[in-house]
Amino acid sequence: MLFSIRYVTEYRYSEPVTDNLNALRVRPATTATQRCDEFHVRIDPETRLGRHSDYFGTEVIEFGISAPHQSLTIDVRARVVTSPAGEAPDAPWDALAEPAYLEAAGEYLLESIAAPSHRALSELFALSDLATPLEAVDTLCELIPDRFEYRRGVTYVGSTVADLLRVGAGVCQDFVHLALILLRRHGIAARYVSGYLFASAPDGGDDSVEVDTHAWIEALLPDGGDRGEPAWVGFDPTNRTRAGERYVKIGHGRHYDDVPPIKGVYRGGPAELSASVVMTRLDPATSARA
């Protein structure tokens, strides 16, 4: 699928601010199933942009505005081509102990998210202890939305898994953090993915839709074949599905704090924030490289 994406963030400050420093993680990644053909960032007030890749391979765009200003607009535009993912490997549990798997898993096996002592965690862990790692991941993507309601406004960006368990509801970030805790307990390496999901039906509906930034997981599944090379496979515990061509990945990390879209500091009074993401599905024939 071919998408045009526009992500606009606006800050309006109660008084002129200075020393406004920001780091953006907004460029779509290049992967085996995704290619970013065009990418532009415009900042108002204008400023110089610096770029580098972080530890996890996500492109980071940094800028600073030292002069007084009372508003800030970040206008990001991209054109991305995606393709369907291949078959997910379905090797047995003992393949998780293979050297090739452990080397690829790295820090994504570590418990980097605070896990509260709660009966629901033990129940979900037991229910997902199935025949293979793939079955465990697929089942968790059904169990989590069965047990917890998707509801905006009950959690916020700094909420914990304990908040999700207490309220019984949350959003994609909360569902992903819970899935990461459970998968790592099973010995399955898993990472947090940030990006966009084209929410309209693939065979109908609007070609241009306003969406939110979205989160899903990538689980490292062992191959179990002669080569023994594990594969990262995307799963969405919010929508009970595997990630496919409607998903546009920005980056990944151990948890949300590794891939926030925008993070910054400034000197001055409070700000009013507005943000929107519009994804437009295009005809692949309009791109010579699609």
N, C-alpha and C positions, 0 to 999 in steps of 0.2 A: 504494500500500500504506500501511497505517496501523500505526505502531509505537509501543509504549510502551518507554522505555529507562530503566534504572536503573544508574547508575555509582557504585559505592561504593569509596572509598579510605580505608584506615586506616593510621595510623602509631602505633607503640608505641615509646616511647623508653626507653633503659636507665636514665635518670635524668630528673628534671624539667628541661624546657627553657624558654627564654624567647625573646622577640623573633622569633617565628615569622612570617615574611612569605612570602606565596604569591600566585602569579598563575595563574588557571585559564583554559584555553581549552576549554570543554566544552559551550557552547550550540550546538545545531544551527543551521546557517546558513539563511537564507531566500534561495532562488534561484528560477529559472524552473521548476524541477522539484521543489522541496521547500519545505514550510512547517512551521514550528515552532508548534504551537497552544498548548502548555503547557510551562513550564520553571520548575523550582524548585531551589534549592540550600540545603542545611542544613549548617551547620558546628557541630561540637561539639569544644571549648568554643564557645559562641555569641560572635559578634563582628559588627562592622559590615562590610558589603560595599560596595565601590566598583566601578563599571562604566565601561568606555570601549571604543571600537573601536580596534584597532591600525592600523598603516599599511596592512595588507593587507585590512582590513575585518572581521577576526574579533573577536567580542566577548571582552573580557578582564575577568574578575572578580578583584578584588584584595582581600586581607584581611590583617590582622596581629593576632597574639595576643601581647601583651607579658607577661602574668602567667604564672608558672610552671605548666606542665601536663605530664603524662606520656603523653598520647595525643591524637591528632587524627583526627577522622572527617569526611570530605567526602562528602556524600550528594547526588547529582545525579539528578533525575528529569525526563524530557521526554516529550512526545507529538508525533510527527512524521508528516506525510503526504508521501509521495513519489509521483512519476509517472514514466512512461517518458520517456527522452530522445528528441529528434527525430533525423532522419537527419543523419549527419555529412557536411559538405561535402567534395567531392572535386575541388578545383581543382588546376591544374598548379603546378609548382615556381615558375615565374616570378611567381605571385601573392604569394609571400612578400616580394617587393620593393615591393609597392604601399604608398603612404603610409598608408592606413588600417590595413594589417596592422602595419607597424612602430610606429605610434602605439599600437595596442592591446597589442603585444608588450612594450614597455617593458623593464624589468629582467629579464624572464623569458627573454630571449635571451642574457643575460650568463652567463659561466662562473663560477657562484658555488660550485661544488663541486669540490674538488681532484680532478684527473684524473691518475692515474698513467700512466707510459709502459708500456704493456702490449700484447702482440700481440693479445690477445682483444678489446680495444677497437677496434683497427683492423679486425679481422675482422668484428665485429658492425656496425661503421659501413658497411663495404663491402657486406655482405649486405642491409642495409636501405636501400641506395641504389636505390630502385625508381621506378616511373612517376610517383607522386604523393606528396605529404606524408602523406595518409591511409593509403596502402599502406605507407609507411615505419613509421608508428606501429603499425598492426595487426601488421606483421611483427615488430617489436621485441618486442611483447607475446607472441609465440610463441617467438622466439629466446632471450630471457633465461631463461624457465623450462626451455627445452630444454638450455641450457648450464650452468645452475646449479641445485643442489638446494635446495629449501625445507627448512631444518633449524633448529630452535630451539636456542639455547644456544651456537652457534659464533660468533655476533657479539653485540654489545650496543649500547646506544643511542648510544654514542660511536664506534662502528666506522666505518671509511672504505670507499670503493669498493675501495681497495687490499687491504683485509682480505677482501672478498668474492672478489676475483680470486685471492688467495692460497689461501684455504680451498676455494673452489669451491662454497660454500653460504652461505646466509644467510636472512633473513626479508624481509617486504614492504618495510621501510624501505630495505634494501640494494638490492633489485630496482628500487625507484623511483629512488633516487639514480643508479644506473647508467643507467636509461632517460633521466633528465633530461640527463645528460652527453651521451649520443649524440644525442638530439633537438636539443639546442642546437647541436651541431656541424653538424647538417644545416640549421641556420637556422630550425628550428621552435621557437617559443616554447613553454615547458612549465613547469608548476608542480607543486609537491608538495601533495597533498591529504591531510588527516587526518580520520578519522571512524570509522564502524562499518560492517561488512558482515553482514547477516543471512545466516548460513551454511546454514540449512536450505533444502531445495528449495522453490521457490515454490509447487509444486502438491502438496506433501505434507510429511511429517516433523513434528517437534515445532513447536508454535506459540510456545514459549518456549525460547530457547537462550542459553547463556553464550558470549560471544564476547570477542575481544581488540580493542583499538583497532587500526584498519587504516589502511594507506596506499595510495594509488594516484596517478595523475597526471591532470592536465588539459592537453591539448595545444591550442594555438591553431591552428585550421585555417582557411586562407583560403577565402572564398566564391567569388570569381571571377566573380560575377554582376554585374548592373548596379549594385547598391548597394555591392558590394564589402566587406560587413561580415563580418569573421572571427568564428568561434564557438569558445568553449572547449568541448571534448568530453572526457569522462572515459574513461580506459582503465586497466585493472588488469593490470600485467605479472606479478603473482603468480598470477592465476587465468585468464590467457589470454582476457580478455573486455573488452568495453566496460562502463563503469559504468552501471548501470541503477537501477531502482526499489528494489532490495534494498540500495543504498548510501545511508548517511546521512552527509552532509558536515558537518564542524565548521568547517573553515577551510582556507586554503591559504597558501603562501608559496614562497620560492625553494628551500627545503630543510627538513629536519625542525626545525632550530633555530628556525624562524619560527613553528611551530605546536605546541609541546609541550603536551600536555594539562595537566600540572601542573609548575610550576617554582617553587622557593622556597629560602629559606635560614633557618636558625635558630641560636640559640646554645645549645650543649649537647652531649650524648653521642650515640652512634650510634642509629639507628632501625631497627625491623623493619617492613617494608612489606607490605601485602596489598591487592589490588585485584581487582574483578570488574565485568564489564559484562553485564547480562542484557537481551536484546532480546525483546520479546513482540509477535507479530503479532496485530493486533486485527481484528475485523470492521468495515469502514468504516461500517456502519450505526450503530455506537455513537457516532460523532462527527457532530454536526449540521452541521459545517463541512467534513467530508471529501468 
